[in-house]
Amino acid sequence: MGSGPGLRLTEGRRKVNRSLRVLLVLDAEAEAVRVLAALRSAGFEPDHRRIATAAALREALRFTDWDVVLSDSAQGDLTYASVLRELAADGRDLPLILVAGGIGEELAVEAIKAGAADYVSLDHLDRLGPAVARELQDAEQRRQRRRSEELLRYQACHDDLTGLLNRRTFMERVHDNLVQVRRSRTPASLCFMDLDRFKTVNDRCGHRAGDELLRQLASLMRQAVRESDTLARLGGDEFGLLLRDCGPEQALRVAGDLRDRIRAFRFNWRDQVFDVGISIGIAAVTADAANAAELLSAADMACYRAKADGEGTIRCYQGEDAALDAHRGELRSLSALETALHRDAFVLVSQPLMQLTDGSGATLGQEVLLRMRGDDGTLVSPDAFLPVAERNGLLPTLDRWVIHSVLSRIGQSARRHQNGSGGLFFINLSGASLQEPGLADFIREEIGRRGVPPDRLCFEIAENTAVVNLSAAIELSHRLKSLGCHFALDDFGSGLSAFRYVRRLPIDFLRIDGRLVRDMLSDPIERAMVESIQRVGHLMGLRTIAESVETREHLRVVRALGIDAAQGYAIGRGAPLDEAFEPRAGVAGTGTA
């Protein structure tokens, strides 16, 4: 027995006194007294009730949560078999132990087959305590197993963050409702809902704030819909709502009420207050719909149109709409992106970085940019596919593909050219990858497997990504630095206030935002910001890199400011990564810019 509130220590010997709610189906008072005495002798403190009729049994089961039933073979209008039937009808897992005098083997076997947990003869009540303890333990194990199974079933159907139904279960409900609509022609509507200004909360306050906002909004929406409706989180900041027995006009009213409630909601996070909105697309669930996926796609396209019309807009799907072509193109882009991943149809293009302060003009390294090869063989800009990858959770997959591909090439080059280039490879990491706990281990394993010197790798993250994911960025950068890798902060340019974050990161390079560099020739404020970043960076022992150095004049100015290295068209344009491994190239690099 485990310890608990009922544990007592008596005369230096550990003795368990466990409270026990026991229902006695015993007619004879003398038998009940003997049974209770045996339970006390075994260390139980029985709280009991003795009954002898079916009516008394049903009343006892109605008002008390019993631990065990001890029954004679027959008492009054009850037999052990009828007691078992009453317990089954009551629906609870309550063990019954047959306790009777002169139990024969035939009766014992019959009782066990009927569902009794055990049998104990009145002549051997010393067996009663161990039998009860065993059945209580078995009953608890069954309860725990049921709870675990129920939890697994719940987790399989629900979103971990909000507790709402997940996308898979929601689509099953939509399918079932579509079947019902086809059978009975009852109206139903499907809503696709996308939050407005959610990214602002995530960017300013981080993912913990974004998660809390989603939880609060899920609770608000749950209270606003009917019990017969089905609300789900489809992913990210997107939600689905299935309105049963609800035509388009009524669905518009429900959606309008939901929108107004969210408009009135204010989210508080660490002395900051945010208001959010929601855009909603509605599709009627009609008998001629092909399937649940088509219905959700229609509602999604209506939502896309709603967002294009302005925040907080509600739109009903109107069939083929030319204004939705762009969204259909995006959906096709997702399919193309997944196909490219499957076919390994990505290309790495490198752009060199030149050292400035040592006067040598040597190559510091290469940033390798990710491109996708389209169906027609042309290269697709990352501006076309990275947003699609971000919205659909594919950025970590792309980051790992880049890491694997570049490290494989470095390893192959090292085996071919014993005295190959010692330049750096700059590898960009997305914010989504920072949240993956296994990323550092993946990089460590790839370094070892490919035989790559870790000091040739410089991993970099954008400044705003680092600030939003600061704790994850600190942990990852320390782990990568411990492997011998370098670390850089990319697109740096928020001003001096950002340096308080930089001091917490073990970085080697500050890459100055290209927008500042491009405009510094015509805007003295931008030039002053570039100069201040360079000066403070040097005071902190960091090397600075100017991005987007597009002209000779840009190059002259950044050199005059004492910036350590430059990258841009004035240094060199992009070229296939494999050219960076030529002996004359001197260096190489990576990223998903």
Buried (B, 14 or more C-beta within 10 A) or exposed (E): BEEEEBEEEEEEEEEBBBEBEBBBBBBBEEBBEBBBEBBBEBBBEBEBBBBBBBEBBEEBBEEEEBBBBBBBBBBBEBBBBBBBBBBEEEEEEBBBBBBBEEBEEEBBEBBEEBBBBBBBBBEEBEBBBEBBBBBBEBBEEEEEEEEEEEEEEEEEBBBEEBEBBBBEBBBBBBBEBBEBBBEEEBBBBBBBBBBBBBEEBBBBBBBEBBBBBBBBBBEBBEEBBEEEBBBBBBBBBBBBBBBBBBBBEEBBEBBEEBBEBBBEBEBEBEEEEBEBBBBBBBBBBBEEBEEBEEBBBBBBBBBBBBBBEEBBBBBBBEEEBEEBEEBEEBBEBBEBBBEBBEEEBBBBBBBBBBBBEEEEEEBBBBBBBBBBBBEEEEEBEBEBBBEBBBBBEBBBBBBBBBBBBBBBBBBBBBEEEEEBBEBBBBBBBBBBBBEBEEBBEBBBEBBEEBEBEBEBBBBBBBBBBBBBBBEBBBBBBEBBBEBEBBBBBBBBBBEEEBBEBBEEBEBBBBBBBBEBBBBBBEEEEBBEBBBEBBBBBBEEEBBBBBBBBBEEEBBEBBBEBEBBBBBBEBBBEBBEBBEBBEEEBBBBBBBBB
